[in-house]
Amino acid sequence: MRPRPVRLAPGETWPELRSHAEVWLPLAAEALDRNGLRLDADAFLGPGGSYPAVISGDLVVKFYGFAGEWLATWTNERVAHERLGLDGRILAPRLLGVGELFPGEDQPLPYLILTRIPGQSWCDAPLSFAERLTVAAELGRLLRLVHALPCGGMPNIDAWLVGSVGEGARHGAFPSDLTESVDAWLEPVPVAPPAFVHSDLFVRHPFVLDGHLSGVIDWGDAMAADPHVEIAKIHLDVFEGEKRLLQAFLDAYDWPVDAEFPRRCLAMALRRHAQILGQHGGGDVFYRVPELIAGKRIANLDELADELFGI
């Protein structure tokens, strides 16, 4: 019996529907069947995420719909995986299938079938500091390969932007006394030529196995942008502001660090933060900043950039 189109029940929210394994497991079985594959008996609905993903053995079936720019995200993640497949050295899921379960419906439930990255998310892996240094360096080497991929035709940092970057800074934990000067401060900050970037490397996206990086997941926010857009989430979220980890990452990447590096990082963090609000309706790049600057007097954005990203 073929599954029926998915609808939100009266009063039901998308997070509630997204969390119902009994909804998504049969849909994953249908998607796999259409691609000559089979759902494992012990398949399960993955935790969290903007969109539901069913884990079936070595496969992942990821669905898109209902929330945010779901159609653009599906299209973008498909293109991103096609580009990632150009370099076999890049540790990322491989694209095995693409389709829509209910074409012509208002929610056609497009999906991707991907290979599963082994191991655990960075945030779940019990890593020693030495192991974290190792993984940070491996992440740097991986992103150097990623940034060399072609980026033509991908969204840019202004896609989905609603309002100004300064207006975006007023949402979340960014220091409120500095928001008024954001837009004027951004104008002279140098912007590097665009590259293929992940742009959303927070604690759940790098995977670790046996003390080493096993891959990076969730490429739906990949774009063509100044590579400095990667640094804020990597450093402030994954590395928790630990500059020894940031240094290991930068050294392994062979990242060019000049006097403008802190300002470039903060500028791209601000632009990405504002973009996330338009794309996903929420998300805070700066949620950890209050604890990182606690007890310190930060008079302006240059001082904040140096405090957060100065090496």
TIPARO-494268 format. One line per 5 residues: number of its first residue (from 1); their letters; for each residue x, z, y of N, C-alpha, C. Coordinates in steps of 0.2 Angstrom, whole numbers. Atoms other than C-alpha are relative to their C-alpha. Example, Ala and Ser with C-alpha at 12.3 -4.5 7.8 and 13.67 -1.06 7.14 Angstrom:
! residues 2
1 = as = 4/0/-6/62/39/-22/4/0/6 ~ -4/-1/-6/68/36/-5/-4/3/5
END
This chain:
! residues 311
1 = mrprp = 4/0/-6/0/0/0/4/0/6 ~ -4/1/-6/7/-6/17/-1/6/5 ~ 2/-5/-5/9/8/30/-4/-3/6 ~ 4/2/-6/-2/7/45/4/1/7 ~ -4/-1/-6/4/6/63/-1/7/2
6 = vrlap = -1/-7/-2/9/23/71/-3/1/6 ~ 3/-1/-7/-1/30/85/1/8/1 ~ 0/-7/-2/0/46/94/-7/3/0 ~ 7/-3/0/-15/58/90/-2/3/6 ~ 2/-3/-6/-25/65/104/3/7/1
11 = getwp = -4/-7/-1/-15/79/112/7/0/-3 ~ -6/-1/3/0/75/102/6/-3/4 ~ -5/3/-5/17/72/111/5/-4/-5 ~ -5/3/3/31/61/106/5/4/-4 ~ -4/-5/4/43/75/101/-3/2/-7
16 = elrsh = 3/-2/6/30/81/89/-1/-5/-5 ~ 0/6/5/27/64/81/6/-2/-3 ~ -6/1/2/45/61/80/3/4/-6 ~ -3/-5/4/48/77/70/-4/0/-7 ~ 4/-1/6/35/73/56/3/-5/-5
21 = aevwl = -3/4/5/45/67/41/-5/-4/-4 ~ 5/3/5/29/63/31/-2/-7/4 ~ 2/6/-3/26/49/44/6/-5/-1 ~ -6/4/-1/44/42/45/3/-2/-7 ~ -3/2/7/49/42/26/-3/-6/-3
26 = plaae = 3/6/2/36/29/21/1/-6/4 ~ -2/6/-5/40/18/36/7/-2/-2 ~ -6/2/2/58/19/31/0/-4/-7 ~ 0/4/7/54/14/13/-2/-7/1 ~ 3/7/-2/44/-1/20/6/-4/3
31 = aldrn = -5/3/-3/59/-6/31/5/-2/-5 ~ -5/2/5/71/-5/17/-2/-5/-5 ~ 3/5/5/60/-14/5/0/-7/3 ~ 0/7/-3/59/-29/17/7/-3/0 ~ -7/3/0/78/-30/17/3/1/-7
36 = glrld = -3/0/7/80/-29/-2/3/7/-2 ~ -4/-7/1/85/-10/-2/-6/5/-2 ~ 4/-5/2/77/6/-8/1/6/3 ~ 0/-7/-3/73/23/-1/2/5/-6 ~ -2/-5/5/82/37/-11/-5/5/0
41 = adafl = 5/-5/1/71/50/-18/2/7/4 ~ -2/-5/-4/81/63/-8/1/-1/7 ~ -1/2/-7/80/54/9/-4/5/4 ~ 3/-5/-5/76/65/24/1/-3/7 ~ 0/1/-7/73/64/42/5/3/4
46 = gpggs = -6/-3/-4/88/67/53/-2/4/5 ~ 1/-4/-6/89/80/66/0/-3/7 ~ -1/1/-7/86/78/84/0/-8/2 ~ -1/7/-1/89/61/93/-6/-2/4 ~ 6/3/-4/78/51/106/-5/-3/-5
51 = ypavi = 4/4/5/71/41/91/1/2/-7 ~ -1/-2/7/68/45/73/5/-4/-4 ~ -4/3/4/81/41/60/0/3/-7 ~ 1/-2/7/79/42/41/7/-1/-4 ~ -6/0/3/94/46/31/-1/-1/-8
56 = sgdlv = 1/2/7/94/38/13/6/-2/-3 ~ -6/1/3/110/40/4/5/-2/5 ~ -5/3/-4/123/29/12/-3/-4/6 ~ 3/4/-5/110/21/24/-4/4/5 ~ 4/-3/-5/101/25/40/-5/-5/2
61 = vkfyg = 5/4/-3/85/18/46/-2/3/6 ~ 2/-2/-6/82/20/64/-5/-3/3 ~ 6/3/-3/66/17/73/0/1/7 ~ 0/0/-7/62/14/91/-7/-1/2 ~ 7/0/-3/46/17/101/-2/6/4
66 = fagew = 4/-5/-3/35/27/112/4/3/6 ~ -3/-3/-5/48/35/123/6/-4/4 ~ -5/3/-4/59/29/138/0/-8/-1 ~ -1/8/1/66/11/137/1/-2/-7 ~ -2/1/7/64/10/119/1/-7/-2
71 = latwt = -1/7/2/63/-9/118/7/-2/2 ~ -7/1/-2/79/-11/128/5/3/-4 ~ -5/-4/4/87/2/118/1/-3/-7 ~ 0/3/6/83/-6/102/4/-7/0 ~ -3/6/-1/89/-23/108/8/1/2
76 = nerva = -7/-2/-2/105/-15/116/4/2/-6 ~ -4/-2/6/110/-6/100/1/-5/-5 ~ -2/5/4/108/-21/90/6/-4/2 ~ -5/4/-3/119/-31/101/7/4/0 ~ -6/-4/0/132/-16/102/3/0/-7
81 = herlg = -3/0/7/133/-16/83/3/-7/-2 ~ -3/6/1/136/-34/82/7/-1/3 ~ -7/0/-3/150/-32/94/5/4/-4 ~ -4/-5/3/157/-17/85/3/-3/-7 ~ -2/3/6/157/-28/69/6/-5/1
86 = ldgri = -5/5/-1/170/-39/77/7/3/-1 ~ -6/-4/1/184/-26/74/-1/5/-6 ~ 1/-4/6/185/-19/57/3/7/0 ~ -3/-6/-1/196/-5/63/-4/6/3 ~ 4/-4/-4/182/3/73/-4/4/-5
91 = laprl = 4/-4/5/174/18/64/-7/1/3 ~ 7/0/-3/156/15/68/-5/-3/-6 ~ 5/3/5/140/11/57/0/-8/0 ~ 1/8/1/138/-7/51/-7/-2/0 ~ 7/2/0/122/-16/54/-1/-4/-6
96 = lgvge = 2/3/6/113/-21/38/-6/-4/1 ~ 7/3/-1/96/-26/44/-3/2/7 ~ 3/-1/-6/85/-28/59/-7/-3/-1 ~ 7/2/1/66/-30/60/-5/4/4 ~ 6/-3/-3/49/-25/67/-5/2/-6
101 = lfpge = 5/-1/6/36/-16/55/-6/-3/2 ~ 7/2/-2/21/-21/66/0/-5/6 ~ -1/4/-5/25/-36/76/-7/-2/3 ~ 7/2/-3/11/-40/89/-3/6/2 ~ 3/-7/-2/6/-21/91/3/2/6
106 = dqplp = -3/-2/-6/9/-12/107/6/5/-2 ~ -6/-4/3/21/-1/96/2/-4/-6 ~ -2/4/6/29/-14/84/5/4/-4 ~ -5/-4/4/41/0/78/6/-5/-3 ~ -6/4/2/57/-11/78/5/5/-3
111 = ylilt = -5/-4/4/71/-4/67/7/-3/-1 ~ -6/2/2/89/-5/63/2/3/-7 ~ -2/-3/7/96/-2/45/8/0/1 ~ -7/-1/-1/114/5/47/3/3/-6 ~ -4/-5/4/128/12/36/0/7/3
116 = ripgq = 0/-7/-2/129/30/36/7/2/1 ~ -7/-2/-1/145/38/44/0/7/-4 ~ 0/-6/4/151/52/32/3/6/4 ~ -2/-6/-3/155/70/37/-6/3/4 ~ 5/-4/-5/147/81/51/1/-2/7
121 = swcda = -1/0/-7/144/80/69/6/5/2 ~ -5/-5/-3/158/88/80/-2/7/0 ~ 3/-7/-1/147/102/84/-2/4/-6 ~ 2/-3/6/143/106/66/7/2/-4 ~ -6/-1/4/161/105/59/4/6/2
126 = plsfa = -4/-6/-2/171/121/58/8/-2/0 ~ -6/3/-2/187/114/66/5/5/3 ~ -5/-4/-4/203/124/70/2/-4/6 ~ -2/3/-6/211/120/87/4/-6/-1 ~ -4/5/2/224/110/79/-4/-6/-3
131 = erltv = 4/6/3/211/99/70/-4/-3/6 ~ 3/3/-5/202/97/86/4/-4/4 ~ -5/4/-3/218/91/94/0/-7/-3 ~ 0/6/4/219/78/80/-5/-4/1 ~ 6/4/-1/201/72/82/0/-3/7
136 = aaelg = 0/2/-7/203/71/101/4/-6/0 ~ -5/5/-1/218/60/99/-3/-6/-4 ~ 3/6/4/209/49/85/-6/-3/4 ~ 6/3/-4/194/47/97/3/-4/6 ~ -3/4/-5/206/41/110/2/-7/-2
141 = rllrl = -2/6/3/213/28/99/-6/-5/-2 ~ 6/4/2/196/22/93/-3/-3/7 ~ 3/2/-6/189/21/111/4/-6/3 ~ -4/5/-3/204/10/116/-2/-7/-4 ~ 3/6/4/198/-3/102/-7/-2/3
146 = vhalp = 7/1/-2/180/-1/108/0/-4/7 ~ 0/3/-7/184/-5/126/3/-7/0 ~ -3/7/0/193/-21/121/-5/-5/-2 ~ 5/4/2/177/-28/114/-3/-4/6 ~ 4/3/-6/167/-41/124/-6/3/2
151 = cggmp = 5/-4/-3/155/-34/136/-5/-4/3 ~ 5/4/-4/146/-49/143/-7/0/-3 ~ 7/-1/1/127/-48/144/-3/6/-2 ~ 3/-6/1/126/-30/141/-2/4/7 ~ 3/-3/-7/117/-18/154/6/3/3
156 = nidaw = -6/-3/-4/128/-11/168/-3/7/2 ~ 2/-7/-1/128/6/175/-6/1/5 ~ 6/0/-4/114/2/187/-6/-1/-3 ~ 6/2/4/102/-3/174/-4/7/-1 ~ 5/-6/0/86/9/174/1/5/5
161 = lvgsv = -1/-5/-5/93/18/189/-7/0/5 ~ 6/-1/-4/78/25/199/3/5/6 ~ -3/-4/-6/83/31/217/7/0/0 ~ -7/1/-1/100/34/223/4/5/-5 ~ -4/-5/4/114/43/214/0/7/2
166 = gegar = 1/-6/-3/113/57/226/-6/4/-2 ~ 6/-3/2/95/60/222/0/2/-8 ~ 0/-2/7/99/60/203/4/6/0 ~ -4/-6/0/112/74/207/-4/6/1 ~ 4/-6/-2/98/85/213/-4/3/-7
171 = hgafp = 3/-2/6/91/86/195/5/2/-5 ~ -5/-2/5/101/97/183/4/5/3 ~ -4/-6/-1/115/109/185/6/-2/5 ~ -5/2/-5/126/99/198/-1/5/6 ~ 0/-5/-5/131/111/212/-4/-3/6
176 = sdlte = 5/2/-4/116/110/224/3/-1/7 ~ -3/1/-7/127/112/240/4/-6/1 ~ -5/6/0/137/96/236/-4/-6/0 ~ 4/6/1/122/84/233/-1/-4/6 ~ 1/4/-6/120/79/251/5/-5/1
181 = svdaw = -6/4/-2/137/71/252/2/-5/-6 ~ -1/4/6/136/62/235/1/-8/2 ~ 0/8/-1/131/44/241/6/-2/4 ~ -5/2/-4/143/43/255/7/1/-3 ~ -6/-1/3/157/50/245/2/-5/-6
186 = lepvp = -1/5/5/155/38/231/3/-7/2 ~ -1/7/-3/157/22/242/8/-2/-1 ~ -7/2/0/176/22/243/4/1/-7 ~ -3/-1/7/180/28/225/1/-7/-4 ~ -2/6/3/189/14/216/-4/-1/-7
191 = vappa = 3/1/7/179/6/201/4/-5/-4 ~ -4/5/4/188/-2/187/-4/-6/-3 ~ 4/6/3/183/-19/179/-4/3/-6 ~ 5/-3/6/168/-16/166/3/-2/-6 ~ -2/1/7/172/-14/148/-6/2/-4
196 = fvhsd = 5/-3/5/162/-11/132/1/7/0 ~ 0/-8/0/158/8/133/-6/2/-4 ~ 6/-4/4/148/20/122/-4/3/5 ~ 4/-3/-6/143/30/138/-3/6/-2 ~ 4/-6/1/135/44/128/3/4/-6
201 = lfvrh = -3/-4/5/148/53/118/0/8/1 ~ 1/-8/0/141/71/117/1/2/-7 ~ -2/-3/6/144/83/103/-3/-2/-6 ~ 2/3/6/133/75/90/2/-7/-2 ~ -2/7/1/140/58/91/7/-1/-3
206 = pfvld = -6/0/4/158/60/85/-1/3/-7 ~ 1/-3/7/158/63/66/7/2/-3 ~ -7/-3/3/172/73/57/-1/1/-7 ~ 0/-1/7/177/73/39/7/2/-2 ~ -7/-3/2/192/84/32/4/0/6
211 = ghlsg = -4/-1/-6/198/87/49/2/-6/4 ~ -1/6/-4/198/69/55/-6/-3/2 ~ 6/4/-3/187/57/65/-2/-4/-6 ~ 2/5/5/176/48/52/-4/-5/4 ~ 4/5/-3/166/38/65/-4/3/6
216 = vidwg = 4/-2/-6/155/38/81/-7/-4/-1 ~ 7/3/1/136/35/80/-4/-1/6 ~ 4/0/-6/122/31/92/2/-4/5 ~ -3/4/-5/127/16/102/-6/-4/4 ~ 5/3/-4/110/13/110/1/0/7
221 = damaa = -2/0/-7/117/17/127/6/-4/2 ~ -6/3/-2/132/6/126/-1/-5/6 ~ 1/4/-6/135/-4/142/6/-3/2 ~ -6/3/-3/147/-14/152/1/4/6 ~ -1/-5/-6/155/-1/164/7/2/1
226 = dphve = -6/-3/-1/170/6/171/1/5/-5 ~ -1/-4/6/178/15/156/0/8/2 ~ 0/-7/-2/179/31/166/-7/4/-1 ~ 6/-2/2/161/33/162/0/4/-6 ~ -1/-4/6/166/40/145/2/7/1
231 = iakih = -4/-7/0/176/55/151/-4/6/1 ~ 3/-6/-2/163/66/158/-3/3/-6 ~ 3/-3/6/153/68/142/5/2/-5 ~ -6/-2/5/169/68/131/3/7/2 ~ -4/-5/-3/177/81/142/-4/6/1
236 = ldvfe = 4/-6/-2/163/92/148/-4/2/-6 ~ 5/-2/6/152/92/132/4/1/-6 ~ -4/-1/6/163/88/117/6/5/0 ~ -6/-4/-1/179/96/123/-1/7/4 ~ 1/-6/-4/170/110/133/4/2/6
241 = gekrl = -4/-1/-6/181/107/148/7/2/-2 ~ -7/-2/2/197/111/137/5/-6/2 ~ -4/5/-2/210/101/146/6/-2/-5 ~ -5/2/6/223/101/131/-3/-5/-4 ~ 3/6/4/210/91/121/-1/-6/4
246 = lqafl = 1/6/-4/207/79/136/7/-3/0 ~ -7/3/0/226/77/137/2/-4/-6 ~ -1/3/6/227/73/119/-3/-7/-1 ~ 4/6/0/213/60/120/3/-5/5 ~ -3/5/-4/221/52/135/7/-3/-2
251 = daydw = -6/3/2/238/51/128/0/-5/-6 ~ 1/5/6/232/43/112/-3/-6/2 ~ 3/6/-2/222/31/121/5/-4/4 ~ -5/3/-5/237/27/133/-4/-1/7 ~ 5/1/-5/224/29/147/5/1/7
256 = pvdae = -4/-1/-7/232/26/165/-3/5/4 ~ 2/-6/-4/230/42/174/4/0/7 ~ -4/1/-7/234/40/193/-4/6/4 ~ 2/-5/-4/230/51/208/-8/-1/1 ~ 7/1/-1/212/44/209/-4/2/-7
261 = fprrc = 4/-2/7/208/49/190/-5/5/1 ~ 6/-4/0/198/64/194/-6/-2/4 ~ 5/2/-4/188/56/208/-4/-6/-4 ~ 3/5/4/185/41/196/-5/3/-5 ~ 4/-3/6/179/52/182/-7/3/3
266 = lamal = 6/-3/-3/167/62/194/-5/-5/2 ~ 5/6/-3/160/46/202/-4/-3/-6 ~ 3/3/6/156/38/185/-5/5/-3 ~ 4/-5/3/149/55/179/-7/0/4 ~ 6/0/-4/137/55/194/-4/-6/-1
271 = rrhaq = 4/6/1/132/37/191/-4/0/-6 ~ 3/-1/6/129/40/173/-6/5/0 ~ 5/-5/0/119/56/176/-7/-3/3 ~ 6/3/-3/107/46/188/-3/-5/-4 ~ 3/5/4/105/32/176/-4/3/-6
276 = ilgqh = 4/-3/6/100/44/161/-7/2/2 ~ 7/-2/-3/86/50/172/-5/-5/0 ~ 4/6/1/79/33/173/-1/-3/-6 ~ 0/3/6/83/27/156/-4/5/-5 ~ 2/-5/5/78/43/146/-5/5/3
281 = gggdv = 4/-5/-4/68/53/159/3/7/0 ~ -3/-7/0/80/68/157/7/-1/-3 ~ -6/0/2/97/73/152/5/2/5 ~ -4/-3/-5/111/83/161/7/0/-2 ~ -7/1/1/129/77/161/3/7/2
286 = fyrvp = -3/-6/-3/133/93/171/-2/7/-2 ~ 3/-7/2/125/107/162/5/5/-1 ~ -5/-5/1/141/115/158/5/2/6 ~ -5/-1/-6/149/114/176/-1/7/3 ~ 0/-7/-3/142/131/182/5/5/-3
291 = eliag = -5/-4/3/152/140/169/7/-2/1 ~ -7/3/-1/167/129/171/3/2/7 ~ -2/-1/-7/168/133/190/-2/7/2 ~ 2/-7/-1/161/151/189/6/4/4 ~ -5/-4/-4/170/162/202/5/-4/4
296 = krian = -5/5/-4/179/147/210/-4/-2/6 ~ 3/2/-6/176/142/228/1/-8/0 ~ -1/7/0/173/123/228/-4/-3/6 ~ 3/2/-6/171/116/245/-3/-7/1 ~ 3/7/-1/168/98/243/1/-4/-7
301 = ldela = 0/4/7/167/84/229/7/-1/-2 ~ -7/1/3/186/81/229/2/6/-3 ~ -2/-6/3/189/99/225/-3/0/-7 ~ 3/0/7/176/98/211/3/-5/-5 ~ -4/5/5/184/82/204/6/3/-3
306 = delfg = -7/-2/3/201/90/203/-1/6/-4 ~ 1/-6/4/194/106/196/-2/-2/-7 ~ 2/2/6/185/97/182/4/-5/-4 ~ -4/6/4/196/82/178/7/-1/2 ~ -7/1/-2/213/85/186/4/2/-6
311 = i = -5/-1/6/227/84/173/7/2/3
END
